[in-house]
Amino acid sequence: MINYSDAIKKRRSIRNYDKKHLEDNHIVKVDKLISKPAIGPFGNKPRFALIEKPAARKQEKVRLGTYGFISNAAYFIGGCIEKSEFSEVDYGYSLERIVLELTRMELGTCWIGGTFKRSDYKAILQTKENEIIPCITPIGYPAKKKTLRERLGLTLTDGSLRNEFGSLFFENDFQTPIVFNPEDKIHQALEAVRLAPSAVNKQPWRVVKQGNKYHFYIFRDKMVSKTKSTDLQKVDLGIALAHFKIIIEENYINGKWHIGDPGIKEGEYLITWIKE
Ligand SMILES: Cc1cc2nc3c(=O)[nH]c(=O)nc-3n(C[C@H](O)[C@H](O)[C@H](O)COP(=O)(O)O)c2cc1C
């Protein structure tokens, strides 16, 4: 199996799936993966379920989002988490860890936070009054071809584009960009943040380094919805924290999450990682 940094580089949103049914050994592995207890940096614990969509197996197109179509996916991972200020962050963190394991198993996924039918998932997941379903993902074998919409360039986002390193990561304040050094092990973790998926590919993550502290911020985009039920850009930040932490761990660097707003008056402060 490939390592995590290669999985991060390899992962793409897969919107067109092979009609082949998931093999039993894959179903067993996925079940095992999603039933492991998960916890995010803010201490919230999501739960996940593998859901088979019978309609999709009859090769109908399942329309899930306000942008993009998912074709032929027969399985989805749905999940929920108790609503609190940072629960979407922890949900994004936990589900992206699963997504990267699935990427290592050569299974395709696509974060979906748009207008999928939350009520279907509510019934299956038996959500409680105070629980939300921030996002779901289809799961399956990627089809050889892209969807027609993708081939015609009709999707709203080009998933391959990312902002430059120096426009996302800074030293001391938001005025001084960090120059990427590929040999620097923490820069490698920041580079993994840069490659993360995000809603409408808006890449709302920013990091300011102050000494051994790395402060994570959200720079919001009005195009991405923040509804009462879900704040998708907090999910984005959770995904980014997972990428950062996974590469920190892969590089054997010690550190911990800490909440301590340094008081920079830009963006929305979320959390700090302190190198020990
Ligand atoms: C929180 C979140 C919500 C998303 N919602 C949708 C969606 O509703 N429909 C869709 O087609 N893609 C959705 N995406 C996928 C993004 O468009 C995609 O990750 C981004 O364009 C980058 O492309 P890549 O994943 O191929 O690297 C979502 C991604 C994230 C992280």
The ligand as a Gaussian input file, in Angstrom:
#p B3LYP/6-31G(d) Opt

LIG

0 1
 C      -16.732000      19.932000       2.403000
 C      -16.777000      19.614000       0.921000
 C      -17.984000      19.596000       0.247000
 C      -18.036000      19.262000      -1.143000
 N      -19.255000      19.199000      -1.775000
 C      -19.310000      18.774000      -3.065000
 C      -20.580000      18.591000      -3.719000
 O      -21.641000      18.823000      -3.116000
 N      -20.574000      18.149000      -5.012000
 C      -19.407000      17.871000      -5.699000
 O      -19.480000      17.467000      -6.865000
 N      -18.183000      18.046000      -5.103000
 C      -18.114000      18.475000      -3.817000
 N      -16.883000      18.618000      -3.191000
 C      -15.633000      18.283000      -3.913000
 C      -14.818000      19.523000      -4.294000
 O      -15.418000      20.204000      -5.380000
 C      -13.377000      19.089000      -4.617000
 O      -12.805000      18.501000      -3.478000
 C      -12.493000      20.249000      -5.058000
 O      -12.965000      20.812000      -6.254000
 C      -11.037000      19.797000      -5.271000
 O      -10.977000      18.746000      -6.216000
 P      -10.319000      17.339000      -5.860000
 O      -11.115000      16.770000      -4.698000
 O      -10.454000      16.507000      -7.106000
 O       -8.885000      17.577000      -5.467000
 C      -16.828000      18.963000      -1.833000
 C      -15.607000      19.003000      -1.128000
 C      -15.581000      19.303000       0.224000
 C      -14.270000      19.273000       0.950000

